[in-house]
Amino acid sequence: MGDDRRRVGSAPMYEEELAFAHQLADRAAGIALGMFRRTGLQVDRKPDRTLVTEADLAVEGMIRREIAAAYPDDGILGEEEGGTHEPQGRVWVIDPIDATANFARGVPIWAVLIALRVHGESVVGVAEAPALGERYAAARGQGATLNGTPIHVSEVDEIGQAHVLVAEMKTLLGGPDAVAVRGLVDDSWRDRGFGDFWAHMLVAKGSAEVMLEPHLSLWDFAAPQVIVEEAGGRMTTFAGDPPTHGGTVVTTNGVLHDEVLRRLDGARASASA
């Protein structure tokens, strides 16, 4: 389908795939909301001790069936049923319920994450958060939106004026980045422990400037990455490399990214000296 896709210059426009992802998000939202805060919701623990609910399984199953019907040649990777991590070709990446623990405990900060990656690059991303009434979406080269309205990162250019977010503080403060994380928190205007997809979306829409995660899976960052970048921000590992499955992730408004990376690198260098 790539040969007849509309292009701007030499860059393909993924309008069809983005529209398809929106359709999937509509159906997924209905399934998940129907189970959210439902008495008797089945919740189990996977071998890695993370939670999985019947909503995770139902949403991923539906999305997989729809993708297989619409794009039979595309690969699929989902949190619950696995799939291909190969960087070549077209691969849809699904997190049926991001922040499953929130979902299971009745906290409304959770989302269905749907992404399309082409040759290892996220080109379409939708983060559907129905309990919040928020849908973030982006396609490469088309900008990012919240409920259809364009969003953009902030222009804050000083850590002292920045809203810094962190996830898994216990892990961050127990690892090699503890000094840098403490420094960023101490020097920031405001810090909060918002986690999961929503913290990255807060950066994308200009409500925060920095988000630090000690490790994220591909299905956690595939959709947020294109949304953040299309909103003008940056997402890398703590070392400044493209995010990888299971690696660290720092998301910023772009303006502060190099400073955050310098702080992280400098703290590690001092600790190892």
PyRosetta script that sets phi, psi and omega in degrees:
from pyrosetta import init, pose_from_sequence

init()
pose = pose_from_sequence("MGDDRRRVGSAPMYEEELAFAHQLADRAAGIALGMFRRTGLQVDRKPDRTLVTEADLAVEGMIRREIAAAYPDDGILGEEEGGTHEPQGRVWVIDPIDATANFARGVPIWAVLIALRVHGESVVGVAEAPALGERYAAARGQGATLNGTPIHVSEVDEIGQAHVLVAEMKTLLGGPDAVAVRGLVDDSWRDRGFGDFWAHMLVAKGSAEVMLEPHLSLWDFAAPQVIVEEAGGRMTTFAGDPPTHGGTVVTTNGVLHDEVLRRLDGARASASA")
pose.set_psi(1, -12.1)
pose.set_omega(1, -176.5)
pose.set_phi(2, -68.7)
pose.set_psi(2, -25.6)
pose.set_omega(2, -175.5)
pose.set_phi(3, -67.1)
pose.set_psi(3, -31.3)
pose.set_omega(3, -177.2)
pose.set_phi(4, -104.4)
pose.set_psi(4, 11.9)
pose.set_omega(4, 178.7)
pose.set_phi(5, -72.5)
pose.set_psi(5, 137.7)
pose.set_omega(5, 179.1)
pose.set_phi(6, -63.3)
pose.set_psi(6, 141.3)
pose.set_omega(6, -178.0)
pose.set_phi(7, -124.3)
pose.set_psi(7, 150.0)
pose.set_omega(7, 168.9)
pose.set_phi(8, -115.2)
pose.set_psi(8, 112.5)
pose.set_omega(8, -170.8)
pose.set_phi(9, 65.4)
pose.set_psi(9, -125.8)
pose.set_omega(9, 178.6)
pose.set_phi(10, -102.4)
pose.set_psi(10, 2.3)
pose.set_omega(10, -175.6)
pose.set_phi(11, -94.4)
pose.set_psi(11, 129.0)
pose.set_omega(11, 178.2)
pose.set_phi(12, -71.1)
pose.set_psi(12, 147.6)
pose.set_omega(12, 176.9)
pose.set_phi(13, -106.0)
pose.set_psi(13, 124.9)
pose.set_omega(13, -173.4)
pose.set_phi(14, -98.7)
pose.set_psi(14, 48.7)
pose.set_omega(14, -177.1)
pose.set_phi(15, -65.3)
pose.set_psi(15, -42.4)
pose.set_omega(15, -179.0)
pose.set_phi(16, -63.3)
pose.set_psi(16, -45.8)
pose.set_omega(16, -178.6)
pose.set_phi(17, -67.3)
pose.set_psi(17, -35.8)
pose.set_omega(17, 177.3)
pose.set_phi(18, -65.9)
pose.set_psi(18, -43.3)
pose.set_omega(18, 177.8)
pose.set_phi(19, -61.4)
pose.set_psi(19, -39.4)
pose.set_omega(19, 177.6)
pose.set_phi(20, -64.0)
pose.set_psi(20, -43.1)
pose.set_omega(20, 178.5)
pose.set_phi(21, -62.1)
pose.set_psi(21, -36.9)
pose.set_omega(21, 175.7)
pose.set_phi(22, -63.0)
pose.set_psi(22, -40.5)
pose.set_omega(22, 178.3)
pose.set_phi(23, -63.7)
pose.set_psi(23, -42.0)
pose.set_omega(23, 176.3)
pose.set_phi(24, -61.4)
pose.set_psi(24, -41.6)
pose.set_omega(24, -179.3)
pose.set_phi(25, -63.6)
pose.set_psi(25, -38.0)
pose.set_omega(25, 177.5)
pose.set_phi(26, -58.4)
pose.set_psi(26, -49.0)
pose.set_omega(26, -178.2)
pose.set_phi(27, -69.2)
pose.set_psi(27, -40.1)
pose.set_omega(27, -179.9)
pose.set_phi(28, -63.8)
pose.set_psi(28, -39.5)
pose.set_omega(28, 179.4)
pose.set_phi(29, -60.7)
pose.set_psi(29, -41.9)
pose.set_omega(29, 179.1)
pose.set_phi(30, -62.6)
pose.set_psi(30, -43.2)
pose.set_omega(30, 179.1)
pose.set_phi(31, -63.8)
pose.set_psi(31, -50.3)
pose.set_omega(31, -174.8)
pose.set_phi(32, -67.1)
pose.set_psi(32, -44.4)
pose.set_omega(32, 179.6)
pose.set_phi(33, -63.1)
pose.set_psi(33, -31.4)
pose.set_omega(33, 178.4)
pose.set_phi(34, -65.8)
pose.set_psi(34, -21.4)
pose.set_omega(34, 179.9)
pose.set_phi(35, -104.6)
pose.set_psi(35, -16.5)
pose.set_omega(35, -175.8)
pose.set_phi(36, -65.2)
pose.set_psi(36, 129.3)
pose.set_omega(36, -179.1)
pose.set_phi(37, 61.3)
pose.set_psi(37, 22.9)
pose.set_omega(37, 178.5)
pose.set_phi(38, -81.8)
pose.set_psi(38, 133.0)
pose.set_omega(38, 176.3)
pose.set_phi(39, -62.2)
pose.set_psi(39, 131.4)
pose.set_omega(39, 178.3)
pose.set_phi(40, 86.0)
pose.set_psi(40, 11.2)
pose.set_omega(40, 177.0)
pose.set_phi(41, -55.8)
pose.set_psi(41, 129.7)
pose.set_omega(41, 179.9)
pose.set_phi(42, -78.5)
pose.set_psi(42, 123.2)
pose.set_omega(42, 179.5)
pose.set_phi(43, -127.9)
pose.set_psi(43, 125.7)
pose.set_omega(43, 179.6)
pose.set_phi(44, -125.1)
pose.set_psi(44, 168.4)
pose.set_omega(44, 174.3)
pose.set_phi(45, -110.2)
pose.set_psi(45, 133.7)
pose.set_omega(45, 176.7)
pose.set_phi(46, -81.2)
pose.set_psi(46, 170.9)
pose.set_omega(46, -179.9)
pose.set_phi(47, -55.4)
pose.set_psi(47, -28.8)
pose.set_omega(47, 179.3)
pose.set_phi(48, -85.8)
pose.set_psi(48, 7.5)
pose.set_omega(48, 175.9)
pose.set_phi(49, 78.4)
pose.set_psi(49, -1.0)
pose.set_omega(49, 174.1)
pose.set_phi(50, -77.9)
pose.set_psi(50, 160.0)
pose.set_omega(50, -175.5)
pose.set_phi(51, -87.2)
pose.set_psi(51, 151.7)
pose.set_omega(51, 170.6)
pose.set_phi(52, -139.8)
pose.set_psi(52, 135.7)
pose.set_omega(52, 179.6)
pose.set_phi(53, -115.4)
pose.set_psi(53, 168.2)
pose.set_omega(53, 177.0)
pose.set_phi(54, -63.6)
pose.set_psi(54, -23.4)
pose.set_omega(54, 176.9)
pose.set_phi(55, -67.9)
pose.set_psi(55, -41.9)
pose.set_omega(55, 176.6)
pose.set_phi(56, -54.3)
pose.set_psi(56, -47.9)
pose.set_omega(56, -175.6)
pose.set_phi(57, -68.7)
pose.set_psi(57, -40.8)
pose.set_omega(57, -178.7)
pose.set_phi(58, -67.5)
pose.set_psi(58, -42.8)
pose.set_omega(58, -178.5)
pose.set_phi(59, -66.8)
pose.set_psi(59, -47.4)
pose.set_omega(59, -178.8)
pose.set_phi(60, -64.3)
pose.set_psi(60, -39.3)
pose.set_omega(60, 178.8)
pose.set_phi(61, -59.9)
pose.set_psi(61, -44.6)
pose.set_omega(61, 179.2)
pose.set_phi(62, -62.8)
pose.set_psi(62, -46.8)
pose.set_omega(62, -177.2)
pose.set_phi(63, -62.7)
pose.set_psi(63, -42.2)
pose.set_omega(63, 179.0)
pose.set_phi(64, -60.7)
pose.set_psi(64, -43.9)
pose.set_omega(64, -179.3)
pose.set_phi(65, -63.1)
pose.set_psi(65, -42.1)
pose.set_omega(65, -178.5)
pose.set_phi(66, -67.5)
pose.set_psi(66, -40.9)
pose.set_omega(66, 178.6)
pose.set_phi(67, -64.8)
pose.set_psi(67, -44.8)
pose.set_omega(67, -179.1)
pose.set_phi(68, -60.3)
pose.set_psi(68, -34.1)
pose.set_omega(68, 179.2)
pose.set_phi(69, -75.9)
pose.set_psi(69, -39.7)
pose.set_omega(69, -175.3)
pose.set_phi(70, -85.1)
pose.set_psi(70, -34.2)
pose.set_omega(70, -176.5)
pose.set_phi(71, -135.4)
pose.set_psi(71, 70.0)
pose.set_omega(71, -172.9)
pose.set_phi(72, -62.3)
pose.set_psi(72, -20.3)
pose.set_omega(72, -179.2)
pose.set_phi(73, -90.2)
pose.set_psi(73, -7.2)
pose.set_omega(73, -178.2)
pose.set_phi(74, -84.8)
pose.set_psi(74, 148.3)
pose.set_omega(74, 173.9)
pose.set_phi(75, -80.1)
pose.set_psi(75, 163.7)
pose.set_omega(75, 178.5)
pose.set_phi(76, -136.8)
pose.set_psi(76, 134.8)
pose.set_omega(76, 172.7)
pose.set_phi(77, -129.0)
pose.set_psi(77, 123.1)
pose.set_omega(77, 178.7)
pose.set_phi(78, -128.8)
pose.set_psi(78, 153.7)
pose.set_omega(78, -179.0)
pose.set_phi(79, -62.0)
pose.set_psi(79, -37.6)
pose.set_omega(79, -172.0)
pose.set_phi(80, -90.4)
pose.set_psi(80, -33.4)
pose.set_omega(80, -174.9)
pose.set_phi(81, -113.2)
pose.set_psi(81, 4.5)
pose.set_omega(81, 175.6)
pose.set_phi(82, 73.2)
pose.set_psi(82, -154.0)
pose.set_omega(82, -178.2)
pose.set_phi(83, 135.1)
pose.set_psi(83, -158.9)
pose.set_omega(83, -173.4)
pose.set_phi(84, -90.4)
pose.set_psi(84, 133.2)
pose.set_omega(84, 171.6)
pose.set_phi(85, -99.2)
pose.set_psi(85, 5.6)
pose.set_omega(85, -176.8)
pose.set_phi(86, -61.5)
pose.set_psi(86, 132.9)
pose.set_omega(86, -178.9)
pose.set_phi(87, -77.3)
pose.set_psi(87, -10.6)
pose.set_omega(87, -177.0)
pose.set_phi(88, -86.9)
pose.set_psi(88, 149.7)
pose.set_omega(88, 175.5)
pose.set_phi(89, 76.6)
pose.set_psi(89, -164.9)
pose.set_omega(89, -176.9)
pose.set_phi(90, -101.2)
pose.set_psi(90, 125.0)
pose.set_omega(90, -179.4)
pose.set_phi(91, -134.4)
pose.set_psi(91, 124.6)
pose.set_omega(91, 172.6)
pose.set_phi(92, -84.6)
pose.set_psi(92, 133.6)
pose.set_omega(92, -177.1)
pose.set_phi(93, -118.7)
pose.set_psi(93, 126.7)
pose.set_omega(93, -171.7)
pose.set_phi(94, -123.5)
pose.set_psi(94, 129.8)
pose.set_omega(94, 162.2)
pose.set_phi(95, -117.1)
pose.set_psi(95, 102.0)
pose.set_omega(95, -170.5)
pose.set_phi(96, -63.1)
pose.set_psi(96, -37.0)
pose.set_omega(96, 172.1)
pose.set_phi(97, -139.2)
pose.set_psi(97, 99.5)
pose.set_omega(97, 173.5)
pose.set_phi(98, -78.2)
pose.set_psi(98, 134.5)
pose.set_omega(98, -172.7)
pose.set_phi(99, 73.4)
pose.set_psi(99, 51.6)
pose.set_omega(99, 179.3)
pose.set_phi(100, -58.9)
pose.set_psi(100, -35.9)
pose.set_omega(100, 179.1)
pose.set_phi(101, -61.4)
pose.set_psi(101, -40.3)
pose.set_omega(101, 175.2)
pose.set_phi(102, -61.2)
pose.set_psi(102, -47.5)
pose.set_omega(102, -179.9)
pose.set_phi(103, -56.2)
pose.set_psi(103, -47.3)
pose.set_omega(103, -176.1)
pose.set_phi(104, -66.9)
pose.set_psi(104, -28.0)
pose.set_omega(104, -178.2)
pose.set_phi(105, -98.3)
pose.set_psi(105, 7.6)
pose.set_omega(105, 176.6)
pose.set_phi(106, 81.2)
pose.set_psi(106, 13.8)
pose.set_omega(106, 177.7)
pose.set_phi(107, -85.8)
pose.set_psi(107, 127.8)
pose.set_omega(107, -171.4)
pose.set_phi(108, -75.6)
pose.set_psi(108, 0.2)
pose.set_omega(108, -179.1)
pose.set_phi(109, -89.2)
pose.set_psi(109, 86.6)
pose.set_omega(109, 176.1)
pose.set_phi(110, -153.0)
pose.set_psi(110, 162.5)
pose.set_omega(110, -175.7)
pose.set_phi(111, -154.2)
pose.set_psi(111, 156.6)
pose.set_omega(111, 167.1)
pose.set_phi(112, -93.3)
pose.set_psi(112, 122.9)
pose.set_omega(112, -178.8)
pose.set_phi(113, -109.6)
pose.set_psi(113, 125.5)
pose.set_omega(113, -179.7)
pose.set_phi(114, -129.8)
pose.set_psi(114, 126.0)
pose.set_omega(114, -179.7)
pose.set_phi(115, -136.3)
pose.set_psi(115, 153.4)
pose.set_omega(115, 167.8)
pose.set_phi(116, -117.7)
pose.set_psi(116, 127.1)
pose.set_omega(116, 175.7)
pose.set_phi(117, -113.9)
pose.set_psi(117, 137.3)
pose.set_omega(117, 179.2)
pose.set_phi(118, -122.7)
pose.set_psi(118, 116.8)
pose.set_omega(118, -177.3)
pose.set_phi(119, 52.5)
pose.set_psi(119, 42.2)
pose.set_omega(119, 174.2)
pose.set_phi(120, 85.0)
pose.set_psi(120, 2.8)
pose.set_omega(120, 179.6)
pose.set_phi(121, -114.0)
pose.set_psi(121, 131.9)
pose.set_omega(121, 175.3)
pose.set_phi(122, -71.5)
pose.set_psi(122, 123.1)
pose.set_omega(122, -177.7)
pose.set_phi(123, -117.6)
pose.set_psi(123, -17.4)
pose.set_omega(123, 176.0)
pose.set_phi(124, -138.4)
pose.set_psi(124, 137.7)
pose.set_omega(124, 176.5)
pose.set_phi(125, -148.2)
pose.set_psi(125, 135.3)
pose.set_omega(125, 174.2)
pose.set_phi(126, -131.6)
pose.set_psi(126, 130.0)
pose.set_omega(126, 173.9)
pose.set_phi(127, -119.4)
pose.set_psi(127, 102.5)
pose.set_omega(127, -176.0)
pose.set_phi(128, -98.0)
pose.set_psi(128, 112.9)
pose.set_omega(128, -179.5)
pose.set_phi(129, -115.4)
pose.set_psi(129, 78.7)
pose.set_omega(129, -170.3)
pose.set_phi(130, -66.3)
pose.set_psi(130, -31.1)
pose.set_omega(130, 179.9)
pose.set_phi(131, -71.1)
pose.set_psi(131, -19.5)
pose.set_omega(131, 175.0)
pose.set_phi(132, -96.7)
pose.set_psi(132, -11.1)
pose.set_omega(132, -175.1)
pose.set_phi(133, 70.3)
pose.set_psi(133, 31.7)
pose.set_omega(133, -176.8)
pose.set_phi(134, -126.4)
pose.set_psi(134, 134.7)
pose.set_omega(134, 171.6)
pose.set_phi(135, -131.2)
pose.set_psi(135, 117.1)
pose.set_omega(135, 176.5)
pose.set_phi(136, -99.4)
pose.set_psi(136, 140.7)
pose.set_omega(136, -176.8)
pose.set_phi(137, -153.0)
pose.set_psi(137, 152.8)
pose.set_omega(137, 177.3)
pose.set_phi(138, -162.0)
pose.set_psi(138, 151.8)
pose.set_omega(138, 167.6)
pose.set_phi(139, -132.3)
pose.set_psi(139, 144.9)
pose.set_omega(139, -174.8)
pose.set_phi(140, -55.9)
pose.set_psi(140, 124.3)
pose.set_omega(140, 178.7)
pose.set_phi(141, 88.1)
pose.set_psi(141, 0.3)
pose.set_omega(141, -176.5)
pose.set_phi(142, -116.7)
pose.set_psi(142, 1.0)
pose.set_omega(142, -178.2)
pose.set_phi(143, 82.5)
pose.set_psi(143, 175.1)
pose.set_omega(143, -178.5)
pose.set_phi(144, -118.3)
pose.set_psi(144, 151.7)
pose.set_omega(144, -178.0)
pose.set_phi(145, -135.7)
pose.set_psi(145, 156.8)
pose.set_omega(145, 167.8)
pose.set_phi(146, -122.7)
pose.set_psi(146, 115.4)
pose.set_omega(146, -177.0)
pose.set_phi(147, 51.6)
pose.set_psi(147, 38.4)
pose.set_omega(147, 176.1)
pose.set_phi(148, 87.1)
pose.set_psi(148, -6.6)
pose.set_omega(148, -179.9)
pose.set_phi(149, -101.3)
pose.set_psi(149, 131.9)
pose.set_omega(149, -178.8)
pose.set_phi(150, -57.8)
pose.set_psi(150, 141.9)
pose.set_omega(150, 176.0)
pose.set_phi(151, -124.3)
pose.set_psi(151, 158.5)
pose.set_omega(151, 179.7)
pose.set_phi(152, -150.2)
pose.set_psi(152, 149.9)
pose.set_omega(152, 177.3)
pose.set_phi(153, -66.8)
pose.set_psi(153, 165.8)
pose.set_omega(153, 179.2)
pose.set_phi(154, -77.1)
pose.set_psi(154, 170.5)
pose.set_omega(154, 177.3)
pose.set_phi(155, -107.2)
pose.set_psi(155, 14.3)
pose.set_omega(155, 178.5)
pose.set_phi(156, -58.8)
pose.set_psi(156, 129.1)
pose.set_omega(156, -174.5)
pose.set_phi(157, -122.3)
pose.set_psi(157, 14.7)
pose.set_omega(157, 177.0)
pose.set_phi(158, -133.7)
pose.set_psi(158, 135.4)
pose.set_omega(158, 177.6)
pose.set_phi(159, -58.7)
pose.set_psi(159, -34.5)
pose.set_omega(159, -179.7)
pose.set_phi(160, -64.2)
pose.set_psi(160, -15.8)
pose.set_omega(160, 177.1)
pose.set_phi(161, -110.5)
pose.set_psi(161, 7.1)
pose.set_omega(161, -171.4)
pose.set_phi(162, -94.2)
pose.set_psi(162, 147.3)
pose.set_omega(162, 171.2)
pose.set_phi(163, -94.4)
pose.set_psi(163, 111.0)
pose.set_omega(163, -175.0)
pose.set_phi(164, -106.0)
pose.set_psi(164, 127.3)
pose.set_omega(164, -179.0)
pose.set_phi(165, -112.7)
pose.set_psi(165, 147.2)
pose.set_omega(165, 179.6)
pose.set_phi(166, -138.2)
pose.set_psi(166, 150.6)
pose.set_omega(166, 172.7)
pose.set_phi(167, -123.4)
pose.set_psi(167, 147.8)
pose.set_omega(167, 177.7)
pose.set_phi(168, 54.1)
pose.set_psi(168, 57.3)
pose.set_omega(168, -177.3)
pose.set_phi(169, -57.5)
pose.set_psi(169, -37.9)
pose.set_omega(169, -179.8)
pose.set_phi(170, -58.2)
pose.set_psi(170, -41.2)
pose.set_omega(170, 178.8)
pose.set_phi(171, -69.2)
pose.set_psi(171, -44.1)
pose.set_omega(171, -179.4)
pose.set_phi(172, -61.8)
pose.set_psi(172, -42.3)
pose.set_omega(172, -177.0)
pose.set_phi(173, -79.7)
pose.set_psi(173, -9.4)
pose.set_omega(173, 177.7)
pose.set_phi(174, -102.1)
pose.set_psi(174, 5.2)
pose.set_omega(174, -176.6)
pose.set_phi(175, -118.6)
pose.set_psi(175, -167.4)
pose.set_omega(175, -175.1)
pose.set_phi(176, -70.6)
pose.set_psi(176, -11.2)
pose.set_omega(176, -177.7)
pose.set_phi(177, -102.0)
pose.set_psi(177, 11.3)
pose.set_omega(177, -174.6)
pose.set_phi(178, -58.6)
pose.set_psi(178, -44.8)
pose.set_omega(178, -176.8)
pose.set_phi(179, -64.4)
pose.set_psi(179, -44.1)
pose.set_omega(179, -179.7)
pose.set_phi(180, -65.8)
pose.set_psi(180, -41.5)
pose.set_omega(180, 180.0)
pose.set_phi(181, -63.4)
pose.set_psi(181, -45.3)
pose.set_omega(181, 177.9)
pose.set_phi(182, -60.0)
pose.set_psi(182, -41.1)
pose.set_omega(182, -179.6)
pose.set_phi(183, -64.3)
pose.set_psi(183, -43.1)
pose.set_omega(183, 178.8)
pose.set_phi(184, -63.6)
pose.set_psi(184, -42.3)
pose.set_omega(184, 179.0)
pose.set_phi(185, -65.9)
pose.set_psi(185, -45.5)
pose.set_omega(185, -179.0)
pose.set_phi(186, -62.3)
pose.set_psi(186, -38.4)
pose.set_omega(186, -174.1)
pose.set_phi(187, -86.8)
pose.set_psi(187, -12.4)
pose.set_omega(187, -175.3)
pose.set_phi(188, -75.8)
pose.set_psi(188, 163.4)
pose.set_omega(188, 173.4)
pose.set_phi(189, -68.8)
pose.set_psi(189, -40.2)
pose.set_omega(189, -174.6)
pose.set_phi(190, -156.5)
pose.set_psi(190, 141.0)
pose.set_omega(190, 175.8)
pose.set_phi(191, -127.8)
pose.set_psi(191, 148.0)
pose.set_omega(191, 178.3)
pose.set_phi(192, -147.6)
pose.set_psi(192, 158.4)
pose.set_omega(192, -177.7)
pose.set_phi(193, -100.4)
pose.set_psi(193, 36.0)
pose.set_omega(193, 174.9)
pose.set_phi(194, -67.3)
pose.set_psi(194, 134.6)
pose.set_omega(194, -178.5)
pose.set_phi(195, -124.4)
pose.set_psi(195, -169.8)
pose.set_omega(195, 175.6)
pose.set_phi(196, 60.5)
pose.set_psi(196, -161.7)
pose.set_omega(196, -174.0)
pose.set_phi(197, -56.5)
pose.set_psi(197, -35.5)
pose.set_omega(197, -168.1)
pose.set_phi(198, -64.4)
pose.set_psi(198, -36.6)
pose.set_omega(198, 179.7)
pose.set_phi(199, -61.3)
pose.set_psi(199, -41.0)
pose.set_omega(199, 178.4)
pose.set_phi(200, -67.6)
pose.set_psi(200, -35.0)
pose.set_omega(200, 177.3)
pose.set_phi(201, -70.0)
pose.set_psi(201, -31.7)
pose.set_omega(201, 175.2)
pose.set_phi(202, -63.0)
pose.set_psi(202, -37.3)
pose.set_omega(202, 174.9)
pose.set_phi(203, -67.3)
pose.set_psi(203, -43.9)
pose.set_omega(203, -177.3)
pose.set_phi(204, -60.4)
pose.set_psi(204, -36.4)
pose.set_omega(204, -177.2)
pose.set_phi(205, -95.8)
pose.set_psi(205, 8.2)
pose.set_omega(205, 172.7)
pose.set_phi(206, 86.3)
pose.set_psi(206, 13.4)
pose.set_omega(206, 179.1)
pose.set_phi(207, -90.6)
pose.set_psi(207, -11.9)
pose.set_omega(207, 176.7)
pose.set_phi(208, -149.9)
pose.set_psi(208, 166.6)
pose.set_omega(208, -176.0)
pose.set_phi(209, -116.1)
pose.set_psi(209, -27.7)
pose.set_omega(209, -175.0)
pose.set_phi(210, -138.7)
pose.set_psi(210, 137.7)
pose.set_omega(210, 173.5)
pose.set_phi(211, -135.1)
pose.set_psi(211, 129.2)
pose.set_omega(211, -177.8)
pose.set_phi(212, -117.7)
pose.set_psi(212, 129.8)
pose.set_omega(212, 177.7)
pose.set_phi(213, -130.2)
pose.set_psi(213, 130.8)
pose.set_omega(213, -179.4)
pose.set_phi(214, -73.1)
pose.set_psi(214, -26.1)
pose.set_omega(214, 174.7)
pose.set_phi(215, -164.1)
pose.set_psi(215, 140.9)
pose.set_omega(215, 177.6)
pose.set_phi(216, -139.2)
pose.set_psi(216, 143.8)
pose.set_omega(216, 173.7)
pose.set_phi(217, -84.6)
pose.set_psi(217, 162.7)
pose.set_omega(217, -178.2)
pose.set_phi(218, -56.7)
pose.set_psi(218, -41.3)
pose.set_omega(218, -179.2)
pose.set_phi(219, -69.0)
pose.set_psi(219, -17.8)
pose.set_omega(219, 176.4)
pose.set_phi(220, -77.6)
pose.set_psi(220, -35.5)
pose.set_omega(220, -172.6)
pose.set_phi(221, -109.4)
pose.set_psi(221, -11.4)
pose.set_omega(221, -174.4)
pose.set_phi(222, -59.1)
pose.set_psi(222, -48.3)
pose.set_omega(222, 179.1)
pose.set_phi(223, -74.3)
pose.set_psi(223, -48.7)
pose.set_omega(223, 178.6)
pose.set_phi(224, -57.6)
pose.set_psi(224, -32.8)
pose.set_omega(224, -176.4)
pose.set_phi(225, -59.9)
pose.set_psi(225, -49.8)
pose.set_omega(225, -177.6)
pose.set_phi(226, -68.4)
pose.set_psi(226, -32.8)
pose.set_omega(226, 177.6)
pose.set_phi(227, -66.0)
pose.set_psi(227, -47.3)
pose.set_omega(227, 179.0)
pose.set_phi(228, -60.4)
pose.set_psi(228, -47.6)
pose.set_omega(228, -176.1)
pose.set_phi(229, -68.6)
pose.set_psi(229, -36.8)
pose.set_omega(229, 177.6)
pose.set_phi(230, -71.8)
pose.set_psi(230, -20.1)
pose.set_omega(230, 175.0)
pose.set_phi(231, -85.0)
pose.set_psi(231, -1.8)
pose.set_omega(231, 177.2)
pose.set_phi(232, 103.5)
pose.set_psi(232, 2.7)
pose.set_omega(232, -178.2)
pose.set_phi(233, -95.4)
pose.set_psi(233, -172.9)
pose.set_omega(233, 178.2)
pose.set_phi(234, -133.3)
pose.set_psi(234, 149.5)
pose.set_omega(234, 175.2)
pose.set_phi(235, -138.9)
pose.set_psi(235, 121.3)
pose.set_omega(235, 178.8)
pose.set_phi(236, -142.8)
pose.set_psi(236, 179.0)
pose.set_omega(236, 166.3)
pose.set_phi(237, -74.6)
pose.set_psi(237, 172.7)
pose.set_omega(237, 177.2)
pose.set_phi(238, -62.9)
pose.set_psi(238, -21.6)
pose.set_omega(238, 179.1)
pose.set_phi(239, -89.7)
pose.set_psi(239, -3.3)
pose.set_omega(239, 178.4)
pose.set_phi(240, 92.5)
pose.set_psi(240, 7.0)
pose.set_omega(240, 179.8)
pose.set_phi(241, -90.2)
pose.set_psi(241, 165.5)
pose.set_omega(241, 174.3)
pose.set_phi(242, -58.7)
pose.set_psi(242, 142.2)
pose.set_omega(242, 180.0)
pose.set_phi(243, -57.1)
pose.set_psi(243, 144.1)
pose.set_omega(243, 178.3)
pose.set_phi(244, -129.8)
pose.set_psi(244, 156.6)
pose.set_omega(244, -178.5)
pose.set_phi(245, -56.5)
pose.set_psi(245, 120.4)
pose.set_omega(245, 178.7)
pose.set_phi(246, 85.3)
pose.set_psi(246, 1.8)
pose.set_omega(246, -177.2)
pose.set_phi(247, -94.0)
pose.set_psi(247, 179.4)
pose.set_omega(247, 176.6)
pose.set_phi(248, -72.6)
pose.set_psi(248, 158.1)
pose.set_omega(248, 176.9)
pose.set_phi(249, -142.8)
pose.set_psi(249, 131.1)
pose.set_omega(249, 169.5)
pose.set_phi(250, -123.8)
pose.set_psi(250, 127.1)
pose.set_omega(250, 177.0)
pose.set_phi(251, -113.9)
pose.set_psi(251, 133.4)
pose.set_omega(251, 178.0)
pose.set_phi(252, -139.4)
pose.set_psi(252, 175.3)
pose.set_omega(252, 175.3)
pose.set_phi(253, -76.6)
pose.set_psi(253, 6.0)
pose.set_omega(253, 179.2)
pose.set_phi(254, 90.6)
pose.set_psi(254, -47.8)
pose.set_omega(254, -178.8)
pose.set_phi(255, -61.2)
pose.set_psi(255, -39.5)
pose.set_omega(255, -175.5)
pose.set_phi(256, -94.7)
pose.set_psi(256, 0.3)
pose.set_omega(256, -170.0)
pose.set_phi(257, -61.9)
pose.set_psi(257, -48.5)
pose.set_omega(257, -177.0)
pose.set_phi(258, -63.1)
pose.set_psi(258, -37.8)
pose.set_omega(258, 178.4)
pose.set_phi(259, -65.2)
pose.set_psi(259, -42.3)
pose.set_omega(259, 178.8)
pose.set_phi(260, -62.2)
pose.set_psi(260, -43.6)
pose.set_omega(260, 178.6)
pose.set_phi(261, -63.0)
pose.set_psi(261, -40.0)
pose.set_omega(261, 178.2)
pose.set_phi(262, -62.0)
pose.set_psi(262, -41.4)
pose.set_omega(262, 179.3)
pose.set_phi(263, -64.7)
pose.set_psi(263, -43.7)
pose.set_omega(263, 179.4)
pose.set_phi(264, -63.8)
pose.set_psi(264, -44.0)
pose.set_omega(264, -179.4)
pose.set_phi(265, -67.9)
pose.set_psi(265, -41.5)
pose.set_omega(265, -179.2)
pose.set_phi(266, -65.5)
pose.set_psi(266, -38.8)
pose.set_omega(266, 179.6)
pose.set_phi(267, -66.8)
pose.set_psi(267, -39.3)
pose.set_omega(267, 178.5)
pose.set_phi(268, -67.2)
pose.set_psi(268, -40.4)
pose.set_omega(268, -180.0)
pose.set_phi(269, -63.8)
pose.set_psi(269, -41.1)
pose.set_omega(269, 179.0)
pose.set_phi(270, -65.2)
pose.set_psi(270, -38.8)
pose.set_omega(270, -177.5)
pose.set_phi(271, -67.8)
pose.set_psi(271, -30.6)
pose.set_omega(271, -177.1)
pose.set_phi(272, -91.6)
pose.set_psi(272, -7.7)
pose.set_omega(272, -177.1)
pose.set_phi(273, -72.9)
pose.dump_pdb("model.pdb")
